[in-house]
Amino acid sequence: FQSGVKADPRLLQQEVKRRAK
């Protein structure tokens, strides 16, 4: 996930919202 965070920080936020549920 760390690698994707730098490449697509927005994508990470979307995944966090799904996990938040």
N, C-alpha and C positions, 0 to 999 in steps of 0.2 A: 504493500500500500504506500509505503514511503516513496517508492519510485514514481508511482502514479500521482502522488500529491504534487510533486514538482512539475510533472508534465500536465496534469489537469486538476488543479485545486477544486474546480467546480464539480468535477466528477466525484471527488471524495465527499464533498458536502452532500451530494445526492445520496450516496451510499450511507452516510451517517444518518440522514433523515429516515432512511428505510430501517436502519438498525435501531433507531430511537423508538420506533413503534414496538 
